[in-house]
Amino acid sequence: MPASDNPPFPAALRLFSVVVIIVLIVGAGLFFAPALVKPRWPWSVTPFSARFLGGFYTAEMAVMAALLFWNRWSPGRLVLVMAFIFTVIVSAVSLINLGYFNFERKATWLWFLVYLASAAVSGLFLWRARARPSAKGVTLNPAWRGYMLAETAILGLYGVGLLLFSQMASSSWPWPVDPFHAQVYSAIFLAGAGGTYLVWKSAPREELLVLGLAQFLVGLLAILGLVITDAEVHKIDWAAIKTLCWLAFFGWIGISGVFKLYAASRYFGSQSAA
């Protein structure tokens, strides 16, 4: 893309990306090294919640790495919008649930500093760039546009359900989820809905690729984390309807990501051939 259509980000935002990635490495440790990270986490997490959150932070780390790699308005617009939605919701949920946090740990203070700063930086940049149109993208066919809109609605409604009706919405999860964790999880789905909506409106190839990568990793690592954790604690009823529905839901998210990656690769190929 020409620079006028897809300009680079300022150096300060690239530095911000590096700092966020470093912090996310710690969060990813909940998936890969929970015994090491859980005792240092700002609040107590169950084995299943630890791996689920760790899987999401791993996906988020990959998305931030994409922003660092491309360092341009596309896919930066998508990454910053999703990051802003996620950090604002998690910050608000954390502030109204202070009783869950152990303020004797330095990690707790770092948690609030990182989330509030991330929300402020991404929000400020998006506000300053609010008049900038999206980079030129591929025109999605009617079937894709219809699917993207349906996906936005499903993710958004489920996210709102977890946020406002936490106990009811989280009752379908394979493990017990308290209202605080349900509200934290809601930010994942609402951020996904925001990203999908942006791509529905305009689909630059980098944004389609990054959104697909994020969804693929979220779906894959959620299911993989459940399998690995249950192999250790043996508490999941794999024949239960709610477990099967949960697996189908995250399987759908992961497969949806694969199709977006495929669509992005086809677009890359057609551009190269041209």
CORTAFEN-V574555 format. One record per pair of residues at least 12 apart in sequence whose ideal C-beta (glycine too) atoms are under 6 Angstrom apart, sorted by the first residue. I is the first residue (numbers start at 1). J is the second residue. If there is no record, write none. Layout:
# CORTAFEN-V574555
I;J + I;J
This chain:
# CORTAFEN-V574555
1;135 + 5;135 + 5;136 + 6;72 + 6;73 + 6;74 + 6;135 + 7;73 + 8;71 + 8;72 + 9;71 + 9;76 + 14;71 + 16;121 + 17;64 + 17;67 + 17;68 + 20;64 + 21;61 + 21;64 + 23;114 + 24;57 + 24;60 + 24;61 + 27;57 + 28;54 + 28;57 + 28;58 + 28;61 + 30;50 + 30;53 + 30;54 + 31;51 + 31;54 + 31;55 + 31;58 + 34;50 + 38;50 + 40;107 + 42;101 + 42;107 + 42;108 + 42;111 + 43;100 + 43;101 + 47;229 + 47;233 + 48;175 + 48;229 + 49;181 + 51;225 + 51;229 + 52;222 + 52;225 + 55;221 + 55;222 + 55;225 + 56;188 + 58;221 + 59;214 + 59;217 + 59;218 + 62;213 + 62;217 + 63;79 + 63;210 + 63;214 + 66;210 + 67;79 + 70;206 + 73;135 + 74;135 + 74;204 + 74;206 + 74;207 + 75;206 + 75;207 + 75;210 + 78;195 + 78;198 + 78;207 + 78;210 + 80;122 + 80;126 + 81;194 + 82;191 + 82;194 + 82;195 + 83;122 + 84;122 + 84;123 + 85;190 + 85;191 + 85;194 + 86;187 + 86;191 + 87;115 + 87;118 + 87;119 + 88;119 + 89;187 + 90;115 + 90;184 + 90;187 + 91;115 + 91;116 + 91;119 + 93;183 + 93;184 + 97;180 + 100;180 + 134;202 + 135;204 + 137;202 + 137;203 + 137;204 + 138;203 + 138;267 + 140;203 + 148;196 + 148;200 + 149;200 + 151;196 + 152;193 + 152;196 + 152;197 + 155;189 + 155;192 + 155;193 + 156;193 + 158;189 + 159;186 + 159;189 + 159;190 + 162;182 + 162;185 + 162;186 + 163;183 + 163;186 + 166;179 + 166;182 + 166;183 + 167;179 + 170;182 + 172;242 + 173;246 + 174;236 + 174;243 + 174;246 + 195;211 + 199;211 + 205;264 + 205;267 + 208;260 + 208;264 + 209;264 + 211;260 + 212;257 + 212;260 + 212;261 + 215;253 + 215;256 + 215;257 + 216;254 + 216;257 + 216;258 + 218;253 + 219;250 + 219;253 + 219;254 + 220;254 + 222;250 + 223;250
